[in-house]
Amino acid sequence: MNLLLSLHKGKQVPFPEETMALIDAQKFYKDLEKGQLAPLYFLFGEEPYLLNQSVDRFKYAVLTEGAVDFNYSLFYASDADVVAVRDAVETLPMMAARRLVILKEAQELTDKEWAEFDSLIEAPVESTVFVILASRIDKRKKQIRQLLDKADCVEFKKPYENQIPSWINYIAQTLGLTISNDAIHLLHKLVGHHLTEIEAELKKLGDFVGGQRRIEMQDVAQAVSRSKEENVFDFTKAIGQNDRVKALEHLVHLLDQGQNEIGIVSLVARHVRVLLTLKRGMDEGLHGAKLAHYAQIPPYFLESYLDQARLWTAKKLEQTLVVLSETDKALKSSPLSSHIWLENMVLKTCGTPQNYALN
């Protein structure tokens, strides 16, 4: 548990002009461990792994063995009867001190459905732990502001890129696995920064290595799919060559793999930052293992990255990062226009080859 808490050191910043019971993840985990429970929680954020993991933590903290069937209810807002949710919250526990009611995907509730919970938010039921989870929130909504004011709230943000290796190690430990540093870096490179996907790949790797329970780099190389990473390589290569048609084709492939639009921008930005770091390292005279260490990539993949880095100038890499940052902000503010923003990203980075002579 201490390792997990160390991964959540960032303090949460309250929303302006609001008084909220916003607590950081460290205090939240410690309170659950101690059994110090509030009657109403609102958990939100873009990291589904942490949201889902919190459900298991609540079950362990609240429910007593033998009485789970009587005192636990799980609902999904997209298909739940909100009256049934409210009734479950108001039902007294059987043979236990508290009931646990979980409502997932609360962002799917309509204003009329939210209104059914007004009394539960204003005056929480003390004999029930009611947990509301949402992947995104709109602070302008009355009920969201009400929750942020009345509930114990925790925001689960996506980890920073440099925190992912520690998360990989932690998730491996929760699955009873150990993993070498080289294997961690290769898994990070192939899977990216989505903790849910990392957990899924580690479960596959656990089956792959069997009884030895230790994962080495060659296990990751053999067992983890490279298709997404190869498409990112192809996508950035097409951009580097100012090949607009190929770039758009590879963009479609990434979307077909189920990668969301913001995820694509994040993957490509990470890739471009590695290429820029490599060029700077080469300018300083680094090569081989020292260059791989400087760029924070496994030596196993150095040549592949160098082949791509030679297609770019430092200026184009820097300007591409600016375009990617602008695209990320646009996607988050206008998600309905996501395909347009991604196409504009390709047009901006592939549109004026005369300004970016390749090396």
Secondary structure per residue as TSV (DSSP state, phi and psi in degrees):
chain	resnum	aa	ss	phi	psi
A	1	M	-	360.0	-37.5
A	2	N	H	-59.6	-36.8
A	3	L	H	-62.7	-43.6
A	4	L	H	-62.1	-43.3
A	5	L	H	-63.4	-34.9
A	6	S	H	-67.6	-18.5
A	7	L	T	-83.9	-4.4
A	8	H	-	-124.3	56.2
A	9	K	-	-87.1	-13.1
A	10	G	-	-71.0	127.6
A	11	K	-	-75.4	144.1
A	12	Q	-	-85.1	142.5
A	13	V	-	-104.3	122.7
A	14	P	-	-61.8	149.4
A	15	F	-	-64.9	144.7
A	16	P	T	-63.6	148.4
A	17	E	T	60.4	30.2
A	18	E	-	-138.5	143.7
A	19	T	-	-101.7	118.0
A	20	M	-	-129.1	155.2
A	21	A	E	-91.1	48.5
A	22	L	E	-78.7	122.3
A	23	I	-	-118.4	153.2
A	24	D	-	-82.0	165.3
A	25	A	H	-63.7	-34.3
A	26	Q	H	-60.0	-48.9
A	27	K	H	-65.0	-40.1
A	28	F	H	-57.4	-50.4
A	29	Y	H	-62.9	-42.8
A	30	K	H	-64.8	-41.0
A	31	D	H	-62.8	-41.0
A	32	L	H	-63.7	-42.3
A	33	E	H	-59.0	-38.4
A	34	K	H	-83.4	-7.1
A	35	G	T	77.9	17.3
A	36	Q	-	-87.4	95.1
A	37	L	-	-112.0	139.2
A	38	A	-	-94.3	160.5
A	39	P	S	-79.7	-15.9
A	40	L	E	-141.7	126.8
A	41	Y	E	-126.4	145.0
A	42	F	E	-127.9	111.0
A	43	L	E	-110.8	130.7
A	44	F	E	-148.0	162.0
A	45	G	E	144.5	173.6
A	46	E	S	-92.6	4.0
A	47	E	-	-106.3	96.6
A	48	P	H	-62.8	-31.2
A	49	Y	H	-59.0	-46.2
A	50	L	H	-70.8	-36.7
A	51	L	H	-63.1	-47.1
A	52	N	H	-66.4	-37.9
A	53	Q	H	-64.4	-32.7
A	54	S	H	-63.9	-30.7
A	55	V	H	-61.5	-44.9
A	56	D	H	-62.6	-37.1
A	57	R	H	-66.0	-39.8
A	58	F	H	-64.8	-42.2
A	59	K	H	-60.2	-42.2
A	60	Y	H	-67.4	-38.5
A	61	A	H	-77.6	-33.4
A	62	V	H	-98.7	-43.5
A	63	L	-	-87.4	142.7
A	64	T	-	-102.8	146.1
A	65	E	T	-61.4	134.3
A	66	G	T	95.7	-16.2
A	67	A	-	-120.5	13.5
A	68	V	H	-61.6	-45.7
A	69	D	H	-60.8	-28.8
A	70	F	H	-87.0	-22.4
A	71	N	H	-124.7	17.5
A	72	Y	E	-133.2	128.9
A	73	S	E	-134.1	132.4
A	74	L	E	-120.9	127.7
A	75	F	E	-128.1	149.4
A	76	Y	E	-111.8	124.0
A	77	A	T	-59.6	-28.6
A	78	S	T	-65.2	-26.3
A	79	D	T	-134.4	15.0
A	80	A	-	-87.4	149.1
A	81	D	-	-85.9	111.5
A	82	V	H	-63.4	-27.3
A	83	V	H	-66.5	-39.6
A	84	A	H	-64.9	-37.2
A	85	V	H	-62.8	-47.4
A	86	R	H	-61.2	-42.0
A	87	D	H	-62.9	-38.9
A	88	A	H	-64.0	-40.0
A	89	V	H	-65.4	-37.3
A	90	E	H	-84.2	-8.6
A	91	T	S	-74.1	136.7
A	92	L	-	-73.1	146.9
A	93	P	-	-69.4	155.6
A	94	M	S	-112.6	125.3
A	95	M	S	56.5	30.3
A	96	A	S	-158.3	164.5
A	97	A	S	-76.5	-31.4
A	98	R	-	-144.4	155.2
A	99	R	E	-97.7	159.9
A	100	L	E	-125.5	122.8
A	101	V	E	-123.6	122.8
A	102	I	E	-111.4	130.8
A	103	L	E	-120.6	110.1
A	104	K	E	-94.5	160.9
A	105	E	-	57.9	41.6
A	106	A	G	-62.6	-18.1
A	107	Q	G	-63.3	-15.1
A	108	E	G	-84.5	-8.1
A	109	L	-	-70.7	141.8
A	110	T	-	-82.1	166.6
A	111	D	H	-59.9	-38.0
A	112	K	H	-65.5	-40.2
A	113	E	H	-68.6	-41.0
A	114	W	H	-57.3	-37.5
A	115	A	H	-59.9	-25.9
A	116	E	T	-65.1	-20.0
A	117	F	T	-100.6	3.1
A	118	D	H	-53.8	-47.6
A	119	S	H	-68.7	-33.7
A	120	L	H	-70.3	-29.2
A	121	I	H	-79.8	-41.3
A	122	E	H	-69.8	-37.4
A	123	A	S	-136.3	81.0
A	124	P	-	-57.3	148.0
A	125	V	-	-79.2	117.5
A	126	E	T	-68.0	-24.7
A	127	S	T	-87.6	1.1
A	128	T	E	-126.4	140.7
A	129	V	E	-98.9	107.2
A	130	F	E	-101.8	117.3
A	131	V	E	-115.5	120.8
A	132	I	E	-109.3	127.4
A	133	L	E	-119.2	140.6
A	134	A	E	-145.6	140.8
A	135	S	S	-82.1	-20.6
A	136	R	-	-150.9	156.8
A	137	I	-	-136.6	155.2
A	138	D	-	-117.9	105.3
A	139	K	T	-65.2	-12.5
A	140	R	T	-77.8	-19.4
A	141	K	S	-70.5	137.9
A	142	K	H	-58.4	-47.5
A	143	Q	H	-67.0	-33.3
A	144	I	H	-66.9	-44.5
A	145	R	H	-61.9	-37.6
A	146	Q	H	-63.7	-44.8
A	147	L	H	-63.3	-44.7
A	148	L	H	-62.7	-23.3
A	149	D	H	-88.1	-38.3
A	150	K	H	-100.2	-31.2
A	151	A	S	-90.2	163.0
A	152	D	E	-79.2	118.2
A	153	C	E	-114.7	139.8
A	154	V	E	-132.8	129.7
A	155	E	E	-102.1	125.9
A	156	F	E	-103.8	101.3
A	157	K	-	-88.0	155.8
A	158	K	-	-64.1	139.8
A	159	P	-	-64.5	153.4
A	160	Y	-	-69.5	156.1
A	161	E	G	-55.4	-40.5
A	162	N	G	-74.7	-6.2
A	163	Q	G	-92.4	-12.8
A	164	I	H	-61.3	-43.7
A	165	P	H	-55.4	-40.7
A	166	S	H	-65.1	-37.8
A	167	W	H	-65.7	-40.8
A	168	I	H	-59.7	-44.8
A	169	N	H	-62.4	-43.2
A	170	Y	H	-64.3	-47.3
A	171	I	H	-63.4	-39.5
A	172	A	H	-58.2	-42.9
A	173	Q	H	-62.8	-40.1
A	174	T	H	-64.6	-22.3
A	175	L	T	-95.9	7.0
A	176	G	T	75.1	28.3
A	177	L	-	-117.9	154.5
A	178	T	E	-116.7	152.8
A	179	I	E	-144.4	134.7
A	180	S	-	-72.9	160.2
A	181	N	H	-61.6	-42.2
A	182	D	H	-61.4	-40.1
A	183	A	H	-66.1	-37.2
A	184	I	H	-60.6	-48.2
A	185	H	H	-66.4	-37.7
A	186	L	H	-69.0	-42.3
A	187	L	H	-62.0	-41.5
A	188	H	H	-58.6	-44.4
A	189	K	H	-65.2	-41.6
A	190	L	H	-77.9	-35.7
A	191	V	H	-98.9	-31.1
A	192	G	-	96.2	-152.2
A	193	H	S	-111.9	8.8
A	194	H	-	-82.7	114.9
A	195	L	H	-64.9	-33.8
A	196	T	H	-63.9	-42.6
A	197	E	H	-67.2	-37.8
A	198	I	H	-62.2	-44.8
A	199	E	H	-61.3	-42.8
A	200	A	H	-61.8	-42.5
A	201	E	H	-68.9	-35.5
A	202	L	H	-67.2	-34.8
A	203	K	H	-64.2	-41.8
A	204	K	H	-62.1	-42.4
A	205	L	H	-64.8	-35.3
A	206	G	H	-60.4	-42.2
A	207	D	H	-66.4	-36.8
A	208	F	H	-66.6	-43.5
A	209	V	H	-84.0	-16.9
A	210	G	G	64.4	-136.0
A	211	G	G	-66.9	-20.4
A	212	Q	G	-71.0	-25.9
A	213	R	-	58.6	16.9
A	214	R	E	-122.9	133.7
A	215	I	E	-105.9	124.7
A	216	E	-	-108.7	169.8
A	217	M	H	-58.9	-39.1
A	218	Q	H	-65.8	-28.1
A	219	D	H	-67.2	-43.7
A	220	V	H	-63.3	-44.4
A	221	A	H	-59.7	-34.8
A	222	Q	H	-84.4	-36.7
A	223	A	H	-100.2	-20.6
A	224	V	S	-96.5	132.4
A	225	S	-	-63.4	136.1
A	226	R	-	-99.7	-1.0
A	227	S	H	-57.6	-43.1
A	228	K	H	-66.4	-43.9
A	229	E	H	-65.2	-40.5
A	230	E	H	-63.3	-38.1
A	231	N	H	-66.8	-35.4
A	232	V	H	-65.2	-42.7
A	233	F	H	-57.2	-48.1
A	234	D	H	-63.5	-39.9
A	235	F	H	-64.2	-48.9
A	236	T	H	-68.4	-32.5
A	237	K	H	-64.8	-41.9
A	238	A	H	-63.0	-39.0
A	239	I	H	-65.1	-44.0
A	240	G	H	-60.6	-31.1
A	241	Q	T	-90.9	4.3
A	242	N	T	56.4	35.6
A	243	D	-	-98.2	91.4
A	244	R	H	-61.9	-41.4
A	245	V	H	-63.9	-48.7
A	246	K	H	-63.8	-39.3
A	247	A	H	-60.0	-43.4
A	248	L	H	-66.7	-37.2
A	249	E	H	-62.6	-45.6
A	250	H	H	-69.3	-30.4
A	251	L	H	-62.6	-43.4
A	252	V	H	-60.7	-41.5
A	253	H	H	-61.6	-41.9
A	254	L	H	-62.5	-42.3
A	255	L	H	-65.0	-38.5
A	256	D	H	-64.2	-27.0
A	257	Q	T	-75.9	-3.2
A	258	G	T	92.9	6.9
A	259	Q	-	-76.3	124.3
A	260	N	-	-74.3	166.8
A	261	E	H	-63.1	-44.7
A	262	I	H	-65.8	-35.0
A	263	G	H	-63.1	-38.9
A	264	I	H	-62.5	-46.6
A	265	V	H	-60.4	-41.4
A	266	S	H	-64.4	-44.5
A	267	L	H	-61.7	-45.7
A	268	V	H	-68.4	-39.5
A	269	A	H	-62.5	-42.6
A	270	R	H	-61.2	-43.0
A	271	H	H	-63.6	-44.0
A	272	V	H	-66.5	-37.2
A	273	R	H	-63.1	-37.8
A	274	V	H	-63.5	-43.7
A	275	L	H	-62.2	-40.9
A	276	L	H	-66.1	-41.2
A	277	T	H	-62.6	-39.9
A	278	L	H	-62.2	-43.7
A	279	K	H	-62.7	-40.4
A	280	R	H	-66.8	-39.1
A	281	G	H	-63.7	-41.4
A	282	M	H	-63.9	-38.5
A	283	D	H	-61.4	-27.7
A	284	E	T	-89.2	3.3
A	285	G	T	87.2	13.1
A	286	L	-	-81.4	152.6
A	287	H	-	-159.5	167.7
A	288	G	H	60.4	-140.3
A	289	A	H	-59.9	-35.3
A	290	K	H	-65.4	-38.6
A	291	L	H	-68.8	-41.4
A	292	A	H	-61.4	-42.8
A	293	H	H	-64.8	-40.8
A	294	Y	H	-60.1	-39.1
A	295	A	H	-89.8	-0.9
A	296	Q	T	59.9	44.5
A	297	I	-	-128.0	152.4
A	298	P	-	-64.4	138.2
A	299	P	G	-54.1	-27.3
A	300	Y	G	-53.4	-31.5
A	301	F	G	-110.3	8.1
A	302	L	H	-58.9	-47.2
A	303	E	H	-62.3	-39.4
A	304	S	H	-61.1	-42.9
A	305	Y	H	-66.9	-41.2
A	306	L	H	-63.5	-37.7
A	307	D	H	-58.0	-39.3
A	308	Q	H	-76.1	-40.4
A	309	A	H	-58.6	-32.0
A	310	R	T	-70.0	-16.2
A	311	L	T	-82.7	-10.5
A	312	W	-	-117.2	151.6
A	313	T	-	-95.0	157.0
A	314	A	H	-59.6	-36.7
A	315	K	H	-62.0	-43.8
A	316	K	H	-67.5	-38.1
A	317	L	H	-61.4	-44.1
A	318	E	H	-63.8	-42.8
A	319	Q	H	-70.3	-31.4
A	320	T	H	-66.8	-37.8
A	321	L	H	-63.2	-36.9
A	322	V	H	-63.5	-45.1
A	323	V	H	-62.1	-41.9
A	324	L	H	-63.8	-40.1
A	325	S	H	-63.6	-43.3
A	326	E	H	-62.6	-40.0
A	327	T	H	-66.7	-41.6
A	328	D	H	-59.4	-45.6
A	329	K	H	-63.8	-40.9
A	330	A	H	-64.7	-41.7
A	331	L	H	-62.3	-39.6
A	332	K	H	-74.1	-27.4
A	333	S	H	-90.9	-27.2
A	334	S	-	-136.5	68.7
A	335	P	G	-63.3	-24.1
A	336	L	G	-69.1	-19.6
A	337	S	G	-102.3	26.6
A	338	S	H	-58.2	-43.6
A	339	H	H	-65.5	-35.2
A	340	I	H	-64.9	-43.4
A	341	W	H	-63.6	-39.2
A	342	L	H	-68.2	-40.2
A	343	E	H	-64.1	-40.3
A	344	N	H	-62.7	-35.7
A	345	M	H	-60.2	-44.7
A	346	V	H	-65.2	-43.2
A	347	L	H	-62.2	-40.0
A	348	K	H	-69.8	-34.3
A	349	T	H	-89.2	-19.1
A	350	C	H	-113.8	3.2
A	351	G	S	-85.7	-22.1
A	352	T	-	-132.1	71.5
A	353	P	G	-59.5	-26.9
A	354	Q	G	-65.9	-20.8
A	355	N	G	-87.9	-10.7
A	356	Y	S	-131.4	70.6
A	357	A	-	-62.3	129.9
A	358	L	-	-76.2	153.5
A	359	N	-	-69.6	360.0
